[in-house]
Amino acid sequence: ISNPEANSAESQSDDAIAADRGITIDNQPQAASVTAPAAASFVVAASLRGAAGGTATFQWAVSTDSGTTFANITDGGVYSGATTSTLAISDSTGLDGYQYRVVVSATGAADVTSDAATLTVA
């Protein structure tokens, strides 16, 4: 370090170096098969690494076009838990082939998107 703070007493030893903060998806959402109008759910497990403190946040999204596009889900209708680690679907009627994924976020970390899991409805 060559005096980056215009401080004549500057040394590397007086700089705090924070560990990179990151998110790891420990368990991806798994495909589900149900018979309509049965309920279904998708679960993700994620952990934070690096700087201490804070919590992960979640945002589930659904694709109705085989994964080409995804739209964020809000609680209401058949969906609950749209911003938690578990997305619950109370009635699977009409949802055959829909794909679900979640974006996991935390302050100071890059967002991580899970794999998509498909709901098969008979």
C-alpha positions in Angstrom: 0.0 0.0 0.0 1.5 3.3 -1.0 -0.4 5.9 1.0 -3.8 5.4 -0.6 -5.6 7.4 2.1 -3.0 10.2 2.1 -2.1 9.1 5.6 1.6 9.0 6.3 1.0 6.3 8.9 -0.8 4.1 6.5 0.1 0.4 6.5 -1.6 -2.7 5.4 -1.9 -3.9 9.0 -4.3 -1.1 9.9 -6.8 -2.0 7.1 -9.7 -4.2 7.9 -10.2 -6.7 5.1 -13.7 -8.1 5.0 -14.3 -11.6 3.8 -16.3 -11.8 0.6 -20.0 -12.4 1.5 -21.7 -15.0 -0.5 -24.8 -17.2 -0.7 -24.7 -21.0 -1.3 -27.8 -22.9 -2.2 -27.4 -26.1 -0.1 -30.5 -27.9 -1.4 -32.1 -27.1 -4.7 -35.9 -27.2 -5.1 -37.0 -30.6 -6.3 -39.6 -31.5 -9.0 -43.0 -32.5 -7.6 -45.8 -34.7 -9.0 -49.3 -34.5 -7.7 -52.8 -35.3 -8.7 -55.1 -32.2 -9.1 -56.3 -30.6 -7.0 -53.7 -31.7 -4.5 -51.4 -29.2 -2.8 -47.7 -29.0 -3.6 -44.6 -27.2 -2.2 -41.1 -26.3 -3.2 -38.3 -25.9 -0.7 -34.8 -24.4 -0.9 -32.1 -24.4 1.7 -29.5 -21.6 1.5 -26.6 -20.4 3.7 -24.6 -17.2 3.9 -20.8 -17.2 4.0 -18.4 -14.4 4.8 -19.2 -11.4 6.9 -21.4 -12.2 9.9 -24.9 -10.9 10.5 -27.9 -10.5 8.2 -30.3 -13.0 6.8 -31.1 -14.4 3.4 -34.3 -13.2 1.7 -36.2 -15.2 -0.9 -38.3 -14.4 -4.0 -40.0 -17.3 -5.8 -40.9 -17.0 -9.5 -42.9 -19.1 -11.9 -42.5 -19.9 -15.6 -45.5 -21.0 -17.6 -43.5 -21.3 -20.9 -41.0 -24.1 -20.2 -38.5 -21.9 -18.5 -38.2 -19.2 -21.2 -39.4 -16.4 -18.8 -40.1 -16.2 -15.1 -42.4 -13.9 -13.2 -42.2 -13.1 -9.5 -44.9 -14.7 -7.4 -46.8 -12.8 -4.7 -48.9 -14.4 -2.0 -52.5 -14.8 -2.9 -54.7 -17.1 -4.9 -53.1 -20.6 -4.8 -49.6 -19.3 -3.6 -48.2 -18.6 -0.2 -44.7 -18.3 1.1 -43.6 -16.3 -2.0 -40.8 -14.6 0.0 -39.8 -17.5 2.2 -37.7 -20.6 1.7 -40.9 -22.7 1.1 -43.4 -21.9 -1.6 -46.7 -23.5 -0.9 -49.3 -24.2 -3.6 -52.8 -24.9 -2.2 -54.4 -26.2 -5.5 -52.4 -27.6 -8.4 -55.3 -27.5 -10.9 -54.1 -26.1 -14.2 -50.5 -25.8 -13.2 -49.1 -28.8 -15.0 -45.6 -28.2 -16.4 -45.1 -24.9 -14.6 -41.5 -24.4 -13.4 -40.6 -22.7 -10.1 -37.3 -21.2 -9.0 -36.2 -18.8 -6.3 -33.7 -15.9 -6.1 -31.8 -15.8 -2.8 -30.5 -12.4 -1.7 -28.5 -10.9 1.2 -27.0 -7.6 1.9 -23.4 -7.4 0.6 -23.8 -10.6 -1.5 -24.6 -11.3 -5.1 -28.0 -12.8 -5.7 -28.1 -16.5 -6.4 -30.8 -18.2 -8.5 -31.8 -21.8 -7.8 -32.4 -24.4 -10.5 -36.0 -24.6 -11.8 -38.2 -27.4 -10.5 -41.2 -28.6 -12.5 -44.6 -29.3 -11.1 -46.3 -32.3 -12.9 -50.0 -32.5 -12.3 -52.0 -35.5 -13.3 
